[in-house]
Amino acid sequence: MLEEDRRYQVAERFSLPDLVGCVPSGGTVVAHPPVASRATYHDTPDHRLARAGGSLRYGGDESSTGVWTADLPSDPPGTRHEICRPGPAKNPPADLVALLTAYHRGASLHRAVVLRTVRRAHEILDADGRSLVEIVDDTVRVFEGRRVVRRFREIEIRRGAGRPKLLNRIESLLRRHGAHPGDTVPNHVRAMGTAVPGAARLPDRPSAADVVAGVLRRDVLRILRNDPLVRMRQPVHGGDTPVHRMRVGCRRLRSDLRTFRPLLERAWADSLREDLRWLAEVLGPARDAEVLRARLHQTAVVDALAPLEPASLARIDADLTARHEEALLALDEMLAAPRYLDLLGGLVTASTAPELAEDAAVAARWALPPIMAGPWRRLVRGGAAALGRATPDADWHAVRVLGKRARYAADAAAAVLGGPAGELARALGSLQDLLGEHHDATIAAETWMAIAAADPDDHALAVTAGRLYERERATARRCRRRIGPLWQAVTRKRATAWLR
């Protein structure tokens, strides 16, 4: 089955074949007028933006006013964000440059390559005028000054409402006339001649070093790809928040650096963990405010037959909103700090050239089980089995922290060992979800009462906070009743035998 977008490389003298034979009954082929555009791409001297999958360009249709466009790689991989700003061609808008900080890391941007593209597009329409497929034919010239230094041409099939069979017919036609399947490298990257790292895959028999490098790379990408979205205050795929995803990346990286410490140069790993602690401490208040605001709206409507007083809910929400805005301002200051630029450099090193110990050369299947056993055993010794209805909230939270570390470790092992390691990872994930729900409920309960205590003369607020408190504690009690089966799954011999 052909993917929705498919690219082909063709010779400059390639002639697009007649598409009429591919048109369904009653359909037509529409040839659009050629469109010429010019784009000037800016990058660092070592092409950091291109290597990361982003870009900053000035251009547009040659008959219109140009605009600046920042193209951001994002999370999940494969999705993109384009942000456009009008402005003079001489200097990129400061806000777009700031959005790309995670990739240029403070290095100066300059003109890297100029492309002039002539686009000829054809559309195949059905009998009702719907677009079934678009065939885009681009002829690209690469300029140095006024001199053309390189030319290339590519054709892209963009799927509309057409079925795979139609797309396959077009593909076969193009290939019979000399088109070759192309890669997904953007035109400006190809023009620069920049080597862009592909998706890293583990070899069939990976070493521990292969696994560690892959885990650290995943964690770092989660942080870097959400940096621009944090700056834009923009939700990410699935309605999640970039602050949350960036914080998760930070937590996972700190945890993985700790778990894999036997395979890493200790001083290097500990130094990076300390810098990540600073980042996590700044992300924390912003994320906590997000969670509390979402929880307020969720808890307030738990019982439709017992609505809460709207003015008091608005008063609590206003308090949380003020906290959130204050936390975001502190986060903005952190993102502009020199220490953060230094941390970005350390993250790139961790993702491309982590400092590994000699023991990391051992085969992963032998090295991972004893290393992964550590976080799991600390969880068991931490007393999760003894958690009960009368156990203090602080003890539940302590087990939650240990459970999170064990879960991250099992996730890393599951990608290589599969089987029981994957079963343990899933069981730890379910346990962690429950412990996280318990923690959020207890923190929210304390918050509602603290807000009311700050304004003791507002009796309606006190009543509303008290009712919210009771609902949160009810949630915590439900979590406590459910811990038993989840803990049994985490300690089941079938899921843990590989650790011993």
C-alpha positions in Angstrom: 0.0 0.0 0.0 1.3 3.4 -1.0 1.8 5.9 1.8 -0.1 9.2 1.6 3.0 11.1 0.4 5.5 9.4 -1.8 8.6 11.1 -3.4 10.5 10.2 -6.5 13.8 11.4 -8.0 13.9 12.0 -11.7 16.3 13.3 -14.3 16.1 17.0 -15.1 14.9 16.2 -18.6 12.2 13.8 -17.3 8.8 14.2 -19.1 5.7 13.6 -17.0 3.7 10.8 -18.7 0.1 11.2 -19.7 -2.0 10.7 -16.7 -5.3 10.2 -18.5 -5.0 6.4 -18.4 -5.1 6.6 -14.6 -8.2 8.7 -14.3 -11.4 6.9 -13.1 -14.5 7.0 -15.2 -15.9 10.5 -15.4 -12.8 12.1 -13.8 -10.4 14.6 -15.2 -6.8 15.8 -15.0 -6.3 19.4 -14.1 -2.9 21.0 -14.9 -2.2 24.0 -12.7 -0.1 26.9 -13.9 3.6 26.7 -12.9 4.5 28.6 -9.6 8.0 29.9 -9.0 9.2 30.5 -5.5 12.5 31.5 -3.9 13.5 30.5 -0.4 16.6 31.5 1.6 17.4 29.1 4.4 19.4 30.3 7.4 21.3 28.0 9.7 24.4 27.7 11.9 27.8 27.2 10.3 27.6 23.5 11.1 23.9 23.2 10.0 22.4 22.4 13.4 18.9 23.2 12.3 19.1 20.9 9.3 20.6 18.1 11.3 17.8 18.3 13.8 15.0 18.3 11.2 14.1 22.0 11.5 14.6 25.0 9.4 14.3 28.8 9.2 13.6 30.3 5.8 12.6 33.5 4.1 10.7 33.3 0.9 7.4 32.7 -0.8 5.9 33.3 -4.2 8.1 35.6 -6.2 5.2 37.8 -7.0 4.3 38.5 -3.4 5.8 39.7 -0.2 8.0 37.2 1.5 7.6 35.8 5.0 9.8 34.1 7.5 8.9 30.5 8.4 10.2 28.4 11.2 9.7 24.7 10.7 9.9 22.8 13.9 10.4 19.1 14.4 8.0 18.0 17.2 6.8 15.2 19.3 5.6 12.7 18.2 8.2 12.3 15.4 6.7 12.9 12.0 4.5 15.8 13.0 5.6 19.3 12.2 4.8 22.9 13.2 5.2 25.8 10.8 5.2 29.3 12.3 5.2 32.3 9.9 6.0 35.9 10.5 6.2 38.8 8.0 9.3 40.8 8.2 12.3 42.2 6.3 14.6 39.8 4.6 17.7 41.0 6.4 17.1 39.8 9.9 15.0 36.8 11.1 12.3 37.7 13.6 13.7 37.4 17.2 10.7 35.2 18.3 11.3 32.7 15.6 15.0 32.5 16.4 14.1 32.0 20.1 11.7 29.1 19.2 14.6 27.3 17.6 16.9 27.7 20.6 16.9 24.0 21.4 18.5 23.3 18.0 20.9 26.2 17.3 21.8 26.4 21.0 22.7 30.1 20.8 25.0 29.8 17.8 24.6 32.6 15.2 22.3 32.0 12.1 23.4 33.0 8.7 22.4 32.4 5.1 23.1 28.8 4.4 21.4 28.1 1.0 19.1 29.7 -1.5 16.7 27.6 -3.6 14.5 28.6 -6.5 11.8 26.2 -7.2 9.4 25.9 -10.1 6.4 23.8 -9.2 4.1 22.2 -11.7 1.1 20.5 -10.1 -1.5 18.2 -11.6 -4.6 17.0 -9.9 -6.8 14.0 -10.7 -10.4 14.8 -9.9 -13.4 12.4 -9.8 -16.7 13.0 -11.5 -17.9 15.2 -8.6 -14.8 17.4 -8.7 -13.2 15.9 -5.6 -9.4 15.8 -5.5 -8.3 12.2 -5.6 -4.6 12.7 -5.9 -2.1 15.6 -6.6 1.1 15.1 -8.5 3.7 17.8 -7.6 6.6 18.2 -10.0 9.4 20.4 -8.5 12.5 21.6 -10.4 15.0 23.0 -7.9 18.0 25.2 -8.5 20.6 25.9 -5.8 22.2 29.3 -5.9 25.5 30.7 -4.6 25.1 34.4 -5.2 23.7 34.6 -8.7 25.3 31.4 -9.9 23.4 28.1 -10.1 25.6 25.5 -8.5 23.2 22.5 -8.5 20.0 21.4 -10.0 17.7 18.5 -9.1 14.1 17.5 -9.7 11.6 15.5 -7.7 8.0 14.4 -8.0 5.7 13.9 -5.1 2.4 12.1 -5.0 0.0 13.6 -2.4 -3.0 11.5 -1.6 -6.4 13.1 -1.4 -9.6 11.1 -1.5 -8.1 8.5 -3.9 -7.9 4.8 -3.1 -4.6 2.9 -2.9 -5.2 1.2 -6.3 -5.2 4.6 -8.0 -2.1 5.6 -6.3 -0.4 2.4 -7.2 -1.3 2.9 -10.9 0.3 6.3 -10.8 3.4 5.0 -9.1 3.8 2.2 -11.7 3.4 4.7 -14.5 6.1 7.0 -13.1 8.5 4.2 -12.5 8.1 2.8 -16.0 9.1 6.2 -17.3 12.3 6.4 -15.3 11.2 7.7 -11.8 13.0 6.2 -8.8 11.7 6.2 -5.3 13.3 9.0 -3.4 14.1 9.6 0.2 12.4 11.9 2.7 15.3 14.4 2.9 14.0 18.0 2.5 15.2 19.9 -0.5 17.2 22.4 1.4 19.0 19.7 3.4 19.9 17.9 0.1 21.1 21.2 -1.3 23.4 21.8 1.8 24.8 18.3 1.5 24.1 17.8 5.2 24.1 14.3 6.6 21.0 14.0 8.7 20.9 11.1 11.2 18.2 8.6 10.5 16.0 6.8 13.0 18.4 4.7 15.1 17.5 1.0 15.2 19.0 -1.6 17.5 21.1 -4.3 15.8 19.8 -7.9 16.0 22.2 -8.6 18.9 22.7 -5.3 20.6 25.3 -4.5 23.1 24.5 -2.7 26.4 26.1 0.4 24.8 23.6 0.2 21.9 20.7 0.1 24.4 21.9 2.9 26.6 22.6 5.2 23.6 19.1 4.5 22.3 17.4 5.2 25.6 19.3 8.4 26.2 18.6 9.6 22.7 14.9 9.0 23.1 14.8 10.9 26.4 16.8 13.9 24.9 14.5 14.1 21.9 11.5 14.3 24.1 13.0 17.3 25.9 14.3 19.1 22.7 11.2 18.6 20.6 8.9 20.1 23.3 11.1 23.1 24.0 9.6 25.2 21.2 6.1 24.1 22.1 6.7 25.2 25.7 7.7 28.6 24.5 4.6 28.8 22.3 2.3 27.6 25.1 0.9 25.2 22.4 -0.7 21.8 23.2 0.8 18.8 21.6 -0.5 15.6 19.9 -3.4 14.1 21.9 -4.2 17.2 23.9 -1.3 16.7 26.2 0.8 19.7 27.3 4.4 20.4 26.2 5.4 21.2 29.8 4.3 17.8 30.8 6.1 16.0 28.0 9.2 18.0 28.6 9.1 17.2 32.3 8.6 13.5 31.6 11.6 13.6 29.3 13.6 15.2 32.0 12.5 12.7 34.6 13.1 9.8 32.4 16.6 11.0 31.5 17.5 11.5 35.1 16.2 8.1 36.0 17.9 6.4 33.1 21.2 8.0 33.9 20.9 6.6 37.4 19.8 3.2 36.3 22.6 2.8 33.7 25.2 4.4 36.0 27.3 1.1 35.9 27.6 1.5 32.1 28.4 5.2 32.1 31.2 7.4 33.2 30.0 8.2 36.6 31.2 11.8 36.9 29.7 12.7 33.5 26.3 11.1 34.3 26.1 12.7 37.8 26.9 16.1 36.4 24.2 15.9 33.8 21.7 14.6 36.4 22.4 17.6 38.5 21.7 20.0 35.7 18.5 18.1 34.9 17.5 18.5 38.5 17.6 22.3 38.0 15.5 22.0 34.9 12.9 19.7 36.6 12.6 22.1 39.5 11.6 24.9 37.2 9.2 22.8 35.1 7.6 21.4 38.3 5.5 24.4 39.4 4.1 25.0 35.9 3.1 21.3 35.5 1.7 21.2 39.0 -0.5 24.2 38.2 -1.7 22.5 35.0 -2.6 19.3 36.9 -4.5 21.2 39.7 -6.5 23.3 37.3 -7.5 20.2 35.3 -8.3 18.4 38.5 -10.5 21.2 39.8 -12.7 21.1 36.8 -12.8 17.3 36.9 -13.6 17.0 40.6 -16.2 19.8 40.6 -18.5 17.8 38.3 -18.2 14.4 39.9 -21.7 14.5 41.3 -24.1 16.3 39.0 -26.8 16.1 41.7 -24.6 18.0 44.1 -23.2 21.0 42.2 -20.7 23.2 43.9 -21.0 27.0 44.3 -19.8 28.6 41.0 -18.3 31.7 42.5 -16.1 29.7 44.9 -14.9 27.5 42.1 -14.1 30.6 40.1 -12.2 31.9 43.1 -10.1 28.7 43.4 -9.5 28.6 39.6 -8.3 32.3 39.7 -5.8 31.4 42.4 -4.5 28.4 40.3 -4.3 30.6 37.2 -2.2 33.1 38.9 0.2 30.3 40.1 0.3 29.0 36.6 1.2 32.3 35.0 3.8 33.0 37.6 5.4 29.6 37.0 5.4 30.1 33.2 7.2 33.4 33.6 9.8 31.7 35.7 10.0 29.0 33.0 10.5 31.6 30.3 13.4 33.1 32.3 15.0 29.7 32.6 14.7 29.0 28.9 16.6 32.3 28.2 19.3 31.6 30.8 23.0 30.9 29.8 22.9 27.8 32.0 20.1 26.4 29.9 22.1 26.9 26.7 24.9 24.9 28.4 22.5 22.2 29.3 21.3 21.9 25.7 24.8 21.3 24.7 25.1 18.6 27.3 21.9 17.0 26.1 23.1 16.9 22.5 26.2 15.2 23.7 24.2 12.7 25.7 22.1 11.8 22.6 25.0 11.6 20.1 28.1 10.6 22.1 27.4 9.5 25.7 30.4 8.8 27.8 30.3 5.0 28.2 32.2 2.8 30.5 34.2 -0.2 29.2 31.6 -2.6 30.6 29.0 -1.2 28.1 30.5 -3.4 25.4 28.9 -6.5 26.9 25.9 -8.0 25.2 22.7 -6.4 26.3 21.0 -9.7 27.1 23.6 -10.4 29.8 24.2 -6.9 31.0 20.7 -5.6 31.4 18.9 -8.0 33.8 21.2 -7.4 36.8 21.1 -3.6 36.2 17.4 -3.6 35.8 16.9 -5.7 39.0 18.2 -2.8 41.1 15.3 -0.4 40.7 12.8 -3.3 41.0 14.4 -4.5 44.3 14.4 -1.0 45.7 10.7 -0.8 45.0 10.1 -4.1 46.8 12.2 -3.1 49.8 10.5 0.3 49.8 7.4 -1.3 51.2 4.9 -1.3 48.4 3.5 -4.6 49.6 2.7 -3.0 53.0 0.8 0.0 51.6 -2.7 0.0 53.1 -5.7 2.1 53.9 -4.0 3.7 57.0 -0.5 4.2 55.5 0.5 7.9 55.5 0.3 9.7 52.2 4.0 10.5 52.3 4.8 6.7 52.3 2.6 6.2 49.3 4.4 9.0 47.5 7.8 7.5 48.4 6.7 4.2 46.8 5.4 6.1 43.8 8.9 7.6 43.2 10.5 4.1 43.4 7.8 2.7 41.1 8.5 5.3 38.5 12.2 4.4 38.4 11.5 0.7 38.2 9.0 1.4 35.4 11.5 3.4 33.3 14.1 0.7 33.8 11.7 -2.0 32.7 10.6 0.0 29.6 14.3 0.2 28.5 14.7 -3.6 29.0 11.5 -4.5 27.3 12.6 -3.0 24.0 15.5 -5.6 23.9 14.4 -8.5 26.0 10.7 -8.5 25.3 8.6 -11.3 26.8 8.6 -11.2 30.6 10.4 -7.8 30.6 7.5 -6.4 28.6 5.0 -7.9 31.0 6.8 -6.4 33.9 6.9 -3.0 32.2 3.2 -3.1 31.6 2.5 -4.2 35.2 4.7 -1.4 36.5 2.9 1.1 34.2 -0.5 0.1 35.7 0.9 0.4 39.2 2.4 3.8 38.4 -0.8 5.1 37.0 -2.6 4.2 40.2 0.1 5.7 42.5 0.0 8.8 40.3 -3.7 9.1 40.7 -3.4 8.7 44.4 -0.7 11.4 44.6 -2.6 13.9 42.5 -5.8 13.4 44.6 -3.9 13.9 47.9 -2.1 17.0 46.7 -5.3 18.5 45.3 -7.1 17.9 48.6 -4.4 19.8 50.5 -4.4 22.6 47.9 -8.2 23.2 48.1 -7.9 23.5 51.9 -4.9 25.8 51.8 -6.7 28.2 49.4 -9.7 28.3 51.7 -7.4 28.8 54.8 -5.8 31.8 53.1 -9.3 33.6 53.1 -11.0 32.5 56.4 -13.8 35.1 56.1 -15.1 33.5 52.9 -17.4 30.9 54.3 -18.8 29.8 51.0 -15.3 29.2 49.8 -14.6 27.1 52.9 -17.6 24.9 52.2 -16.7 24.4 48.6 -13.1 23.6 49.5 -14.3 21.1 52.1 -16.5 19.3 49.6 -13.7 19.2 47.0 -11.5 17.8 49.7 -13.8 15.0 50.6 -14.2 14.1 46.9 -10.4 13.9 46.5 -10.0 11.8 49.6 -12.7 9.4 48.3 -10.5 9.0 45.1 -7.5 8.3 47.3 -9.4 5.7 49.2 -10.4 4.0 46.0 -6.8 3.9 44.9 -5.8 2.3 48.1 -8.4 -0.5 47.7 -7.1 -1.3 44.2 -3.4 -1.6 45.1 -3.4 -5.4 45.9 -3.9 -7.0 42.5 -1.5 -4.5 40.8 1.2 -5.2 43.3 0.7 -9.0 42.7 1.2 -8.4 39.0 4.5 -6.5 39.7 5.9 -9.4 41.8 4.6 -12.3 39.8 7.4 -14.8 39.2 6.7 -15.1 35.5 7.3 -11.3 35.1 10.3 -11.1 37.3 12.3 -14.3 36.9 14.5 -12.7 34.2 15.8 -10.2 36.9 17.3 -12.9 39.0 
